[in-house]
Amino acid sequence: MDTATPAVTVALHDGASVIASSGQVDARRHGELLLPAVDRVLAEAGVGLDAVTGVVVGVGPGPYTGLRVGLVTAATFGSALSVPVHGLCTLDGLAYAAGRDGGIEGPFAVATDARRKEVYWARYEDARTRTGEPAVDRPADIAAELAGLPVVGAGAVLYPDAFLDARGPEHVAAGALAALAAERLAAGQELLEPRPLYLRRPDAQVPKNYKVVTPT
């Protein structure tokens, strides 16, 4: 599952292929949409929640509110079912889908919408190989660095003046995330801890120098 972008996306993977998936794009309803999506995917596959042997969740980068919905839900399932919970960079899932479904061989970059006129982004040598850590920047500040490269994701589509070769998919799909995780686990690679990759502080802040009100 992944809620790091406006897409609320869930998939069920049997270790070899995706057997059911769901995806809805709504930046304001992650908490409302995620559990019904899990129910739909399980019903489509004809299995119960007790059939799940592991959970993979996108760790971002992404906005605080949406990202934590998927991470908390994944942690809850892991605890309730006594199954492992693995983290995977959301940008890696997009890159994998771009190579598998979009035919991009690399090098290229991935950029998602970070709001505040910024993007979360990373460079890739190919669909499976990220060449650095994810970052958050204004598109104009990285346009020269990414000039000549295809840029995948909604962040590229939003800023066509900075990213001249914008490509799809725009949002991550849980099916791609699950397929990449299964591939890495089968190869004996360790996945990330299911901890959020925020890259910046949340929008909500505790007010400074607020007045203390005492009863009279």
MARPA-889709 format. One record per residue: z, y, x of N, C-alpha, C, O in turn. Coordinates in Angstrom, 2 decimals, decimal comma, always signed. Atoms other than C-alpha are relative to their C-alpha. Example, Ala and Ser with C-alpha at 12.3 -4.5 7.8 and 13.67 -1.06 7.14 Angstrom:
2
PT      n_z      n_y      n_x     ca_z     ca_y     ca_x      c_z      c_y      c_x      o_z      o_y      o_x
PT    +0,00    -1,19    +0,89    +7,80    -4,50   +12,30    +0,00    +1,20    +0,90    +0,66    +1,18    +1,94
PT    -0,06    -1,19    -0,82    +7,14    -1,06   +13,67    +0,73    +1,09    -0,77    +0,90    +2,20    -0,26
This chain:
216
PT      n_z      n_y      n_x     ca_z     ca_y     ca_x      c_z      c_y      c_x      o_z      o_y      o_x
PT    +0,00    -1,19    +0,84    +0,00    +0,00    +0,00    +0,00    +1,24    +0,88    +0,46    +1,22    +2,02
PT    +0,01    -1,26    -0,73    -0,54    +3,59    +1,04    +0,07    +1,16    -0,98    -0,64    +1,18    -1,99
PT    -0,11    -1,22    +0,80    +0,51    +6,94    -0,43    +0,01    +1,24    +0,89    +0,53    +2,28    +0,50
PT    -0,03    -1,11    -0,96    -0,03    +9,18    +2,62    -1,06    +1,05    -0,28    -0,99    +2,15    +0,25
PT    +1,04    -0,94    +0,37    -3,12   +10,85    +1,13    +0,04    +0,16    -1,52    +0,90    -0,45    -2,16
PT    +0,00    -0,07    +1,46    -3,96   +11,87    -2,46    -0,30    -1,33    -0,69    -0,10    -1,46    -1,89
PT    +0,29    +1,31    +0,58    -5,02    +8,24    -2,99    +1,27    -0,85    -0,08    +1,99    -1,00    +0,91
PT    -1,06    +1,00    +0,18    -2,44    +5,84    -4,42    -0,71    -1,34    -0,03    -1,40    -1,67    -1,00
PT    +0,84    +1,18    -0,18    -3,83    +2,54    -3,22    +0,82    -1,23    +0,33    +1,73    -1,19    +1,16
PT    -0,73    +1,26    -0,15    -2,62    -1,06    -3,40    -1,02    -1,13    +0,08    -2,04    -1,09    -0,61
PT    +0,87    +1,17    -0,08    -4,25    -4,34    -2,41    +0,83    -1,24    +0,29    +1,91    -1,16    +0,86
PT    -0,61    +1,29    -0,31    -3,33    -8,03    -2,22    -0,96    -0,76    +0,91    -2,14    -0,93    +0,57
PT    +0,82    +0,66    -1,02    -4,61    -9,90    +0,85    +0,58    -1,38    +0,27    +1,80    -1,53    +0,38
PT    -0,50    +1,36    -0,19    -4,38   -13,65    +1,41    -0,05    -0,47    +1,45    +0,11    -1,66    +1,74
PT    +0,08    +0,35    -1,41    -4,73   -13,52    +5,18    -1,42    -0,14    +0,49    -1,68    -0,08    +1,69
PT    +1,42    +0,11    -0,34    -8,50   -13,95    +5,06    -0,84    +1,08    -0,65    -1,82    +1,55    -0,07
PT    +0,78    -1,01    +0,71    -9,74   -11,46    +2,48    +0,85    +0,65    -1,08    +1,92    +0,15    -1,45
PT    -0,66    -0,70    +1,11    -8,71    -8,99    -0,21    -0,34    -0,73    -1,29    -1,50    -0,99    -1,58
PT    +0,24    +0,72    +1,25    -8,27   -10,75    -3,53    +0,18    +0,88    -1,23    -0,22    +0,51    -2,33
PT    -0,12    -0,96    +1,10    -7,35    -7,74    -5,69    +0,39    +1,35    +0,60    +1,08    +1,42    +1,61
PT    -0,32    -1,33    -0,53    -7,09    -3,98    -5,21    -0,04    +1,03    -1,12    -0,65    +0,82    -2,17
PT    -0,03    -1,10    +0,95    -6,44    -0,72    -7,03    +0,08    +1,30    +0,78    +0,76    +1,37    +1,81
PT    -0,07    -1,29    -0,66    -6,97    +2,91    -6,07    -0,21    +1,13    -0,99    -1,17    +1,12    -1,76
PT    +0,13    -1,19    +0,84    -6,41    +6,21    -7,88    +0,28    +1,22    +0,87    +1,16    +1,20    +1,72
PT    -0,19    -1,22    -0,77    -6,70    +9,71    -6,46    +0,69    +1,04    -0,87    +0,11    +1,54    -1,83
PT    -0,78    -1,01    +0,72    -3,99   +12,08    -7,70    +1,14    +0,43    +0,92    +2,10    -0,32    +1,11
PT    -0,94    -0,44    -1,02    -2,02   +14,13    -5,20    +1,41    +0,26    -0,53    +2,34    +0,41    +0,26
PT    -1,30    -0,39    +0,56    +0,86   +14,84    -7,60    +0,71    -1,13    -0,75    +1,78    -0,89    -1,32
PT    -0,60    +1,05    +0,85    +1,61   +11,45    -9,21    +0,22    -1,31    +0,76    +0,13    -2,39    +0,18
PT    -0,20    +1,22    -0,79    +2,30    +9,02    -6,36    +1,09    -0,89    -0,59    +0,89    -2,09    -0,77
PT    -1,11    +0,78    +0,51    +5,65    +7,95    -7,77    -0,28    -0,62    -1,35    +0,21    -1,71    -1,65
PT    +0,33    +0,49    +1,33    +4,26    +7,52   -11,26    -1,04    -1,11    +0,02    -1,02    -1,99    -0,83
PT    +1,14    +0,91    -0,01    +1,18    +5,54   -10,26    +0,19    -1,26    +0,84    -0,47    -2,27    +0,59
PT    -0,04    +1,10    -0,96    +2,31    +3,21    -7,47    +0,42    -1,33    -0,61    -0,30    -2,32    -0,44
PT    -0,47    +1,28    +0,54    +4,31    +0,54    -9,31    -0,94    -0,59    -1,05    -1,17    -1,80    -1,05
PT    +1,02    +0,57    +0,90    +1,80    +0,19   -12,17    -1,20    -0,56    +0,75    -1,80    -1,54    +0,31
PT    +1,11    +0,53    -0,80    -0,87    -0,27    -9,50    +0,35    -1,36    +0,59    -0,49    -2,25    +0,65
PT    -0,45    +1,29    -0,51    +1,18    -3,08    -7,96    -0,09    -1,06    -1,10    -0,56    -2,17    -0,86
PT    +0,07    +0,93    +1,13    +1,46    -4,72   -11,39    -1,45    -0,40    -0,30    -1,73    -1,57    -0,55
PT    +1,40    +0,31    +0,30    -2,30    -4,45   -11,97    -0,60    -0,94    +1,03    -1,32    -1,87    +0,69
PT    +0,56    +0,83    -1,06    -3,15    -5,97    -8,62    +0,51    -1,43    -0,10    -0,27    -2,37    +0,04
PT    -0,55    +1,35    +0,15    -0,81    -8,91    -9,10    -0,58    -0,71    -1,23    -0,89    -1,90    -1,18
PT    +0,56    +0,60    +1,22    -2,10    -9,47   -12,65    -1,46    -0,40    +0,22    -1,88    -1,46    -0,24
PT    +1,40    +0,32    -0,28    -5,72    -9,35   -11,45    -0,12    -1,26    +0,85    -1,02    -2,07    +0,67
PT    +0,02    +1,18    -0,88    -4,92   -11,93    -8,78    +0,60    -1,23    -0,68    +0,40    -2,35    -0,21
PT    -0,61    +1,11    +0,72    -2,99   -14,07   -11,27    +1,20    -0,60    +0,71    +1,45    -1,80    +0,63
PT    -1,19    +0,47    -0,71    +0,16   -14,29    -9,15    +1,18    +0,91    -0,33    +1,01    +2,02    -0,83
PT    -1,21    -0,79    +0,18    +3,74   -13,09    -9,38    +0,43    +0,66    +1,29    -0,10    +0,37    +2,36
PT    -0,49    -0,70    -1,18    +5,62   -10,84    -7,02    +0,61    -0,96    +1,01    +0,62    -0,67    +2,21
PT    -0,61    +0,96    -0,91    +7,34   -13,91    -5,57    -1,02    -0,68    +0,91    -0,65    -1,40    +1,83
PT    +1,04    +0,55    -0,88    +3,99   -14,92    -4,04    -0,21    +0,84    +1,25    -0,85    +0,40    +2,20
PT    +0,18    -0,90    -1,14    +4,13   -11,97    -1,65    +0,82    -0,48    +1,19    +2,02    -0,72    +1,07
PT    -0,68    +0,47    -1,22    +4,98   -13,05    +1,92    +0,18    +1,09    +1,04    +0,80    +0,86    +2,08
PT    -0,16    -1,12    -0,92    +4,79    -9,66    +3,62    -0,58    +1,25    -0,61    -1,43    +1,19    -1,50
PT    +0,45    -1,28    +0,52    +4,21    -5,98    +2,97    -0,50    +0,85    +1,15    +0,14    +0,94    +2,20
PT    +0,55    -0,96    -0,96    +2,00    -3,55    +4,90    -0,06    +1,35    -0,68    -0,55    +1,46    -1,81
PT    -0,02    -1,33    +0,60    +2,47    +0,16    +4,28    -0,53    +1,03    +0,98    -0,22    +0,99    +2,17
PT    +0,48    -1,10    -0,83    +0,66    +3,22    +5,58    +1,14    +0,95    +0,33    +1,87    +1,38    -0,56
PT    -1,11    -0,86    -0,43    +3,06    +5,35    +7,62    -0,45    +1,45    +0,20    +0,33    +2,28    +0,67
PT    +0,48    -1,36    -0,16    +0,88    +8,46    +7,63    -0,84    +0,14    +1,26    -1,31    -0,85    +1,82
PT    -0,70    -1,21    +0,43    +0,56   +11,04    +8,91    -0,40    +0,42    -1,41    -1,50    +0,14    -1,89
PT    +0,22    -0,47    +1,35    +0,90   +12,61    +5,51    +1,10    +0,93    -0,43    +2,13    +1,02    +0,24
PT    -1,04    -0,89    +0,53    +2,84   +15,13    +3,44    +1,25    -0,78    -0,37    +1,18    -1,94    -0,77
PT    -1,30    +0,64    +0,16    +6,53   +14,35    +3,05    +0,16    -0,69    -1,35    +0,53    -1,86    -1,41
PT    -0,30    +0,52    +1,33    +6,71   +13,86    -0,72    -0,80    -1,25    -0,32    -0,22    -2,25    -0,74
PT    +0,81    +1,16    +0,32    +3,79   +11,49    -1,16    +0,26    -1,17    +0,91    +0,34    -2,31    +0,46
PT    -0,15    +1,06    -0,99    +4,34    +9,53    +2,03    +1,25    -0,83    -0,25    +1,22    -2,06    -0,12
PT    -1,26    +0,75    +0,16    +7,94    +8,60    +1,28    -0,03    -0,93    -1,20    +0,72    -1,91    -1,22
PT    +0,08    +0,88    +1,17    +6,99    +7,06    -2,09    -0,42    -1,41    +0,42    +0,23    -2,39    +0,05
PT    +0,46    +1,31    -0,45    +5,04    +4,25    -0,43    +0,98    -0,68    +0,92    +1,20    -1,89    +0,82
PT    -0,93    +0,59    -0,97    +7,55    +3,75    +2,37    +1,27    -0,52    -0,66    +1,74    -1,60    -0,32
PT    -1,21    +0,45    +0,70   +10,57    +3,54    +0,08    -0,30    -1,22    -0,87    +0,50    -2,15    -0,94
PT    +0,38    +1,14    +0,83    +8,74    +1,20    -2,29    -0,21    -1,25    +0,85    +0,24    -2,34    +0,47
PT    +0,22    +1,15    -0,89    +7,64    -1,05    +0,58    +1,32    -0,55    +0,51    +1,51    -1,77    +0,55
PT    -1,31    +0,44    -0,49   +11,18    -1,16    +1,97    +0,78    -0,73    -1,09    +1,47    -1,71    -0,82
PT    -0,70    +0,63    +1,12   +12,55    -2,04    -1,47    -0,54    -1,40    -0,26    +0,23    -2,34    -0,47
PT    +0,59    +1,32    +0,17   +10,08    -4,90    -1,90    +0,42    -0,94    +1,13    +0,75    -2,10    +0,89
PT    -0,38    +0,84    -1,14   +10,86    -6,16    +1,58    +1,41    -0,52    -0,12    +1,68    -1,69    +0,16
PT    -1,39    +0,40    +0,15   +14,58    -6,20    +0,88    +0,19    -0,98    -1,16    +0,90    -1,97    -1,04
PT    -0,17    +0,85    +1,18   +14,29    -7,73    -2,59    -0,60    -1,38    +0,18    -0,07    -2,36    -0,34
PT    +0,71    +1,26    -0,17   +11,86   -10,45    -1,50    +0,34    -0,70    +1,31    -0,08    -1,84    +1,54
PT    -0,34    +0,54    -1,33   +13,31   -11,00    +2,00    -1,27    -0,34    +0,79    -1,40    -1,42    +1,36
PT    +1,24    +0,16    -0,74    +9,86   -10,54    +3,55    -0,15    +1,15    +0,99    +0,45    +2,21    +0,79
PT    +0,17    -1,08    -0,97    +8,76    -8,49    +6,58    -0,81    +1,16    -0,57    -1,69    +0,97    -1,40
PT    +0,75    -1,20    +0,37    +7,52    -4,93    +6,12    -0,59    +0,59    +1,28    +0,14    +0,91    +2,22
PT    +0,71    -0,50    -1,18    +4,91    -3,70    +8,61    -0,59    +1,37    -0,28    -1,06    +1,64    -1,39
PT    +0,62    -1,31    +0,11    +3,73    -0,15    +9,21    -1,35    +0,03    +0,69    -1,58    -0,70    +1,65
PT    +1,31    -0,17    -0,61    +0,19    +0,90   +10,02    -0,41    +1,46    -0,19    -0,23    +2,02    -1,27
PT    +0,45    -1,39    +0,08    -1,21    +4,35   +10,78    -1,10    +0,12    -1,06    -2,08    -0,62    -1,04
PT    +0,98    -0,20    +1,07    -3,11    +5,60    +7,73    -1,38    +0,36    +0,56    -2,40    -0,08    +0,03
PT    +1,28    -0,37    -0,62    -5,80    +7,12    +9,97    -0,71    -1,23    +0,55    -1,94    -1,30    +0,53
PT    +0,61    +1,24    -0,50    -6,35    +3,69   +11,53    -0,69    -0,77    -1,12    -1,75    -1,36    -0,91
PT    +0,63    +0,67    +1,14    -7,05    +2,26    +8,08    -1,30    +0,65    -0,40    -2,27    -0,04    -0,74
PT    +1,24    -0,72    +0,30    -9,63    +4,95    +7,42    -1,07    -0,29    +1,04    -2,24    -0,49    +0,70
PT    +0,96    +0,28    -1,08   -11,25    +4,37   +10,80    -0,57    -1,41    -0,14    -1,77    -1,62    +0,05
PT    +0,44    +1,39    +0,17   -11,41    +0,61   +10,16    -1,02    -0,11    -1,13    -2,04    -0,79    -1,00
PT    +0,92    +0,03    +1,13   -13,07    +1,16    +6,78    -1,32    +0,68    +0,35    -2,38    +0,24    -0,09
PT    +1,22    -0,71    -0,39   -15,54    +3,61    +8,32    -0,92    -0,90    +0,82    -2,14    -0,85    +0,70
PT    +0,80    +0,93    -0,79   -16,65    +0,95   +10,76    -0,48    -1,18    -0,80    -1,64    -1,59    -0,67
PT    +0,33    +1,20    +0,77   -16,59    -1,98    +8,35    -0,97    +0,30    -1,15    -1,93    -0,44    -1,37
PT    +0,78    -0,31    +1,20   -18,08    -0,29    +5,28    -1,00    +1,13    +0,22    -2,03    +1,18    -0,45
PT    +0,86    -1,15    -0,21   -19,63    +2,89    +6,64    -0,97    -0,14    +1,16    -1,83    +0,71    +1,35
PT    +0,93    +0,26    -1,08   -21,39    +1,42    +9,64    +0,16    +0,88    +1,22    -0,74    +0,91    +2,07
PT    -0,21    -0,83    -1,17   -19,90    +3,86   +12,15    +0,47    -0,87    +1,16    +1,42    -1,64    +1,02
PT    -0,35    +0,82    -1,16   -19,72    +2,29   +15,59    +0,83    +0,77    +1,03    +1,53    +0,14    +1,83
PT    -0,83    -0,81    -0,88   -18,11    +5,17   +17,49    -0,79    +0,54    +1,17    -1,91    +0,11    +1,44
PT    -1,27    -0,65    +0,30   -17,00    +7,33   +19,07    -0,09    +0,90    -1,24    -1,17    +1,35    -1,64
PT    -0,06    -0,86    +1,17   -15,86    +9,33   +16,06    +1,44    +0,46    -0,18    +2,31    +0,12    +0,61
PT    -1,35    -0,48    +0,30   -12,83   +11,05   +14,55    +0,29    -0,20    -1,47    -0,62    -0,38    -2,28
PT    -0,46    +0,08    +1,39   -10,81   +10,80   +11,35    +0,85    +1,24    -0,27    +1,67    +1,63    +0,56
PT    -0,78    -1,17    +0,37    -9,37   +13,83    +9,54    +0,36    -0,05    -1,48    -0,53    -0,19    -2,32
PT    -0,45    -0,05    +1,39    -7,28   +13,94    +6,36    +0,60    +1,37    -0,27    +0,94    +2,10    +0,65
PT    -0,50    -1,31    +0,39    -6,05   +16,94    +4,43    +1,51    +0,09    +0,23    +2,27    -0,71    -0,31
PT    -1,43    -0,21    -0,27    -2,69   +18,20    +5,74    +0,55    +1,19    -0,77    +1,72    +1,55    -0,61
PT    -0,37    -1,22    +0,72    -2,61   +21,22    +3,40    +0,25    +1,12    +1,01    +0,07    +0,93    +2,22
PT    -0,22    -1,17    -0,86    -1,72   +24,67    +4,79    -1,22    +0,33    +0,86    -1,08    +0,90    +1,94
PT    +1,26    -0,23    -0,73    -5,38   +24,86    +5,90    -0,01    -0,74    +1,34    -0,57    -0,24    +2,32
PT    -0,04    +0,84    -1,19    -4,73   +22,10    +8,46    -0,48    -1,41    -0,33    -0,61    -1,78    -1,50
PT    +0,37    +1,41    +0,18    -5,83   +18,50    +8,99    +0,85    -0,87    +0,93    +1,24    -0,46    +2,02
PT    -0,51    +1,05    -0,87    -4,19   +15,37   +10,32    -1,22    -0,70    +0,58    -2,16    -1,01    -0,15
PT    +1,22    +0,56    -0,58    -6,63   +13,86   +12,78    +0,31    -0,85    +1,23    +1,39    -0,78    +1,82
PT    -0,07    +0,79    -1,23    -7,25   +11,42   +15,61    -1,41    -0,39    +0,40    -2,31    -0,44    -0,43
PT    +1,31    +0,45    -0,52   -10,15   +10,32   +17,83    +0,02    -1,51    +0,16    +1,06    -2,12    +0,40
PT    +0,15    +1,45    -0,11   -11,48    +6,76   +17,96    -1,18    -0,34    +0,90    -2,24    +0,29    +0,83
PT    +1,10    +0,51    -0,81   -13,56    +4,91   +20,51    -0,91    -0,88    -0,85    -2,13    -0,89    -0,68
PT    +0,73    +0,79    +1,00   -14,58    +2,50   +17,76    +0,93    -0,19    -1,18    +2,02    +0,38    -1,21
PT    -0,76    +0,11    +1,23   -13,30    +1,40   +14,36    +1,39    -0,61    +0,18    +2,24    -0,47    -0,70
PT    -1,28    +0,65    -0,23   -10,38    -0,52   +15,88    +0,82    +0,64    +1,11    +1,96    +0,24    +1,35
PT    -0,64    -0,51    -1,21    -9,47    +1,63   +18,88    +0,21    +1,51    -0,07    -0,74    +2,28    +0,09
PT    -0,35    -1,41    -0,04    -7,67    +4,97   +18,62    +0,25    +0,41    +1,44    +0,86    -0,34    +2,20
PT    -0,08    -0,42    -1,41    -7,81    +6,98   +21,85    +1,14    +0,96    +0,29    +1,31    +1,37    +1,44
PT    -1,15    -0,88    -0,22    -4,75    +9,18   +21,37    +0,90    -0,03    -1,21    +0,65    -0,75    -2,17
PT    -0,93    -0,05    +1,11    -1,85    +9,98   +19,10    -0,52    +0,93    -1,09    -1,21    +1,91    -0,79
PT    +0,38    -0,92    +1,07    -2,44   +11,54   +15,67    +0,61    +1,38    +0,21    +1,68    +1,51    +0,80
PT    -0,47    -1,37    -0,16    -2,05   +15,32   +15,54    -0,29    +0,77    -1,28    -1,00    +0,29    -2,16
PT    +0,28    -0,89    +1,12    -2,05   +18,18   +13,04    -0,43    +1,35    +0,57    +0,27    +1,93    +1,40
PT    +0,55    -1,25    -0,52    -4,18   +21,27   +13,67    -0,86    +0,67    -1,05    -1,24    +0,06    -2,05
PT    +0,99    -0,70    +0,80    -6,33   +23,92   +12,06    -1,39    -0,48    +0,40    -1,66    -0,65    +1,59
PT    +1,34    +0,49    -0,33    -9,94   +22,75   +11,82    -0,73    +0,83    +1,05    -1,38    +0,27    +1,93
PT    +0,70    -0,84    -0,96   -11,26   +25,74   +13,75    +0,48    -0,23    +1,43    -0,27    -0,03    +2,38
PT    -0,57    +0,19    -1,34    -8,95   +24,91   +16,66    -0,47    -1,28    +0,67    -0,35    -1,43    +1,89
PT    +0,45    +1,26    -0,58   -10,41   +21,43   +17,14    -1,50    -0,22    -0,18    -2,04    -1,26    +0,22
PT    +1,43    +0,15    +0,27   -14,01   +22,03   +16,08    -0,80    -0,23    +1,27    -1,68    -1,08    +1,29
PT    +0,74    +0,16    -1,25   -15,25   +22,40   +19,66    +0,27    -1,36    +0,63    -0,63    -1,99    +1,19
PT    -0,38    +1,29    -0,59   -13,35   +19,30   +20,78    -0,72    -1,16    -0,68    -1,04    -2,16    -0,03
PT    +0,63    +1,08    +0,76   -14,96   +17,19   +18,05    -1,48    +0,24    -0,26    -2,12    -0,51    -0,99
PT    +1,42    -0,33    +0,21   -18,40   +18,81   +18,19    -0,89    -1,18    +0,40    -0,71    -1,77    +1,47
PT    +0,93    +1,10    -0,28   -21,17   +16,22   +18,00    +0,49    -1,35    -0,47    -0,27    -2,32    -0,41
PT    -0,53    +1,27    +0,47   -18,90   +13,51   +16,60    -0,02    -0,08    -1,52    +0,23    +0,93    -2,18
PT    -0,25    +0,18    +1,43   -18,96   +12,10   +13,08    +1,51    +0,11    -0,26    +2,31    -0,35    +0,55
PT    -1,41    -0,12    +0,37   -15,67   +12,94   +11,34    +0,17    -0,56    -1,40    -0,45    -0,08    -2,35
PT    -0,20    +0,73    +1,25   -14,46   +10,64    +8,58    +1,22    +0,54    -0,73    +2,23    +0,88    -0,11
PT    -1,18    -0,33    +0,79   -12,15   +11,60    +5,73    -0,11    +1,29    -0,77    -1,01    +2,10    -0,54
PT    +0,01    -1,18    +0,86   -11,33   +14,26    +3,17    +0,18    +1,28    +0,80    -0,33    +2,33    +0,39
PT    -0,17    -1,19    -0,83   -10,28   +16,67    +5,91    -1,32    +0,52    +0,53    -1,52    +1,73    +0,64
PT    +1,33    -0,40    -0,47   -13,83   +16,68    +7,24    -0,82    +0,62    -1,11    -1,53    +1,60    -0,89
PT    +0,77    -0,49    +1,14   -15,33   +17,21    +3,79    +0,48    +1,39    -0,43    -0,32    +2,22    -0,86
PT    -0,57    -1,28    +0,42   -12,98   +20,13    +3,07    -0,42    +1,15    +0,90    -0,47    +2,30    +0,45
PT    +0,30    -1,06    -0,96   -14,02   +22,06    +6,19    -1,34    -0,25    +0,68    -1,39    -0,55    +1,87
PT    +1,33    +0,30    -0,54   -17,78   +21,65    +6,65    -0,42    +0,94    +1,12    -1,26    +0,57    +1,95
PT    +0,35    -0,92    -1,08   -18,00   +24,72    +8,89    +0,54    -0,47    +1,35    -0,06    -0,20    +2,39
PT    -0,60    +0,50    -1,24   -15,74   +23,04   +11,46    -0,52    -1,39    +0,35    -0,68    -1,72    +1,53
PT    +0,42    +1,38    -0,23   -16,94   +19,45   +11,01    -1,40    -0,18    -0,60    -1,55    -0,40    -1,80
PT    +1,39    -0,05    +0,48   -20,72   +19,42   +10,77    -0,53    -1,36    -0,44    -1,49    -1,43    -1,21
PT    +0,45    +1,35    +0,35   -21,08   +15,63   +10,46    +1,11    -0,75    -0,73    +1,68    -1,70    -0,20
PT    -1,07    +0,61    +0,79   -18,61   +14,72    +7,72    -0,49    -1,30    -0,61    -1,61    -1,38    -1,11
PT    +0,36    +1,32    +0,52   -18,63   +11,08    +6,63    +1,11    -0,54    -0,93    +2,24    -0,06    -0,91
PT    -0,96    +0,71    +0,81   -16,93    +8,84    +4,09    +0,47    -1,25    +0,72    -0,08    -1,62    +1,76
PT    -0,70    -0,33    +1,24   -14,74    +7,27    +3,02    +0,93    +1,21    +0,16    +1,37    +1,52    +1,26
PT    -0,88    -1,17    -0,06   -12,65   +10,31    +2,12    +1,47    -0,40    +0,08    +2,24    +0,25    +0,78
PT    -1,40    +0,41    +0,06    -9,40    +8,45    +1,42    +0,16    -1,45    +0,45    -0,78    -2,24    +0,35
PT    -0,28    +1,36    -0,45    -7,80    +5,32    +2,79    +0,04    -0,94    -1,20    +0,45    -0,54    -2,29
PT    -0,12    +1,05    +1,01    -8,06    +2,09    +0,77    +0,94    -1,08    +0,53    +0,84    -1,47    +1,70
PT    -0,97    +1,00    -0,44    -5,25    -0,46    +0,89    -0,67    -1,28    +0,45    -0,13    -1,99    +1,30
PT    +0,71    +1,20    -0,43    -7,80    -3,24    +1,22    -0,35    +0,05    +1,47    -0,21    -0,95    +2,18
PT    +0,32    -0,15    -1,42    -8,94    -1,88    +4,59    +1,26    -0,05    +0,84    +1,27    -0,65    +1,92
PT    -1,27    +0,01    -0,72    -5,34    -1,32    +5,66    +0,51    -1,44    +0,15    +0,96    -1,83    +1,22
PT    -0,46    +1,38    -0,02    -4,45    -4,92    +4,75    -0,85    -0,86    +0,92    -0,34    -1,70    +1,66
PT    +0,90    +0,79    -0,85    -7,52    -6,36    +6,47    +0,25    +0,27    +1,48    +0,24    -0,65    +2,29
PT    -0,29    -0,35    -1,40    -6,77    -4,47    +9,69    +1,33    -0,60    +0,44    +1,45    -1,12    +1,54
PT    -1,30    +0,57    -0,33    -3,13    -5,55    +9,59    -0,09    -1,51    +0,20    +0,49    -2,05    +1,14
PT    +0,15    +1,45    -0,12    -4,10    -9,20    +9,01    -0,70    -0,36    +1,31    -0,33    -1,34    +1,96
PT    +0,74    +0,24    -1,24    -6,53    -9,02   +11,92    +0,91    +0,16    +1,22    +0,88    -0,66    +2,13
PT    -0,90    -0,25    -1,13    -3,92    -7,57   +14,27    +1,11    -1,04    +0,07    +1,47    -1,49    +1,16
PT    -1,05    +1,02    +0,01    -1,21   -10,01   +13,20    -0,54    -1,34    +0,47    +0,13    -2,06    +1,21
PT    +0,61    +1,26    -0,42    -3,57   -12,96   +13,66    -0,24    -0,03    +1,50    -0,24    -1,09    +2,12
PT    +0,23    -0,10    -1,45    -4,26   -11,71   +17,20    +1,31    +0,09    +0,78    +1,30    +0,21    +2,01
PT    -1,29    -0,05    -0,66    -0,53   -11,62   +17,93    +0,46    +1,40    +0,36    +1,39    +1,56    +1,16
PT    -0,38    -1,38    -0,29    -0,33    -7,83   +18,02    +1,16    +0,44    -0,89    +1,27    +0,02    -2,04
PT    -1,11    -0,54    +0,78    +2,80    -6,01   +16,90    -0,47    +1,22    -0,78    -1,21    +2,05    -0,26
PT    +0,29    -1,17    +0,82    +2,48    -3,51   +14,07    +1,16    +1,00    +0,11    +2,18    +0,71    +0,74
PT    -1,01    -1,05    -0,10    +4,48    -0,32   +13,67    +1,20    -0,30    -0,89    +1,12    -1,08    -1,85
PT    -1,13    +0,02    +0,93    +7,93    -0,01   +12,19    -0,38    +0,84    -1,22    -1,11    +1,82    -1,08
PT    +0,35    -0,76    +1,21    +7,69    +1,23    +8,59    +0,78    +1,30    -0,10    +1,62    +1,48    -0,99
PT    -0,66    -1,31    -0,04    +8,85    +4,73    +9,45    -1,04    +1,10    -0,12    -2,15    +0,96    +0,40
PT    +1,00    -1,03    +0,29    +7,14    +7,95    +8,35    -0,45    +0,76    +1,24    +0,35    +1,10    +2,11
PT    +0,59    -0,82    -1,05    +4,81    +9,80   +10,68    -0,33    +1,34    -0,65    -1,42    +1,52    -1,20
PT    +0,16    -1,28    +0,68    +5,26   +13,37    +9,44    -0,79    +1,02    +0,82    -1,64    +1,72    +0,27
PT    +0,61    -0,94    -0,94    +4,12   +15,43   +12,49    +0,46    +1,44    -0,17    +0,25    +2,26    +0,72
PT    -0,56    -1,34    +0,16    +5,77   +18,53   +11,04    +1,11    -0,07    -1,03    +1,26    -1,06    -1,74
PT    -1,15    -0,03    +0,90    +8,80   +19,56    +9,03    -0,47    +0,11    -1,44    -1,54    +0,66    -1,69
PT    +0,38    -0,10    +1,40    +8,74   +19,26    +5,22    -0,02    +1,44    -0,49    +0,64    +2,31    +0,09
PT    +0,08    -1,34    +0,57    +7,89   +22,28    +3,09    +1,36    +0,47    -0,54    +1,70    +1,65    -0,42
PT    -1,30    -0,36    +0,57   +11,30   +22,20    +1,39    +1,03    +0,17    +1,11    +1,18    -0,72    +1,96
PT    -0,98    -0,29    -1,03   +13,99   +23,78    +3,54    +1,31    +0,45    -0,64    +1,31    +1,04    -1,72
PT    -1,30    -0,53    +0,45   +17,70   +24,48    +3,12    +0,02    +1,49    +0,29    -0,24    +1,89    +1,42
PT    -0,01    -1,45    -0,23   +18,02   +28,25    +2,66    +0,99    +0,39    +1,10    +2,08    -0,18    +1,21
PT    -0,89    -0,50    -1,04   +19,50   +30,11    +5,60    +0,76    +1,22    -0,53    +0,26    +1,99    -1,35
PT    -0,82    -1,17    +0,33   +22,30   +32,65    +5,25    +0,21    +0,18    -1,50    +0,28    +1,30    -2,01
PT    -0,24    -0,10    +1,43   +22,86   +31,78    +1,62    +1,44    +0,39    -0,26    +2,32    +0,14    +0,56
PT    -1,34    -0,45    +0,34   +25,89   +33,23    -0,12    +0,83    -1,16    -0,52    +0,37    -1,95    -1,33
PT    -0,93    +1,02    +0,48   +28,87   +30,96    -0,65    +0,72    +0,53    -1,23    +1,32    +1,61    -1,18
PT    -0,66    -0,42    +1,24   +30,18   +31,18    -4,19    +1,28    -0,80    -0,15    +1,25    -2,03    -0,15
PT    -1,30    +0,66    +0,17   +33,87   +30,42    -4,63    +0,56    +0,35    -1,38    +0,34    +1,45    -1,88
PT    -0,57    -0,29    +1,33   +35,72   +30,11    -7,93    +1,04    +1,09    +0,09    +1,74    +1,20    +1,09
PT    -1,00    -1,08    +0,05   +37,87   +33,07    -8,93    +1,16    -0,38    -0,87    +2,10    +0,40    -1,03
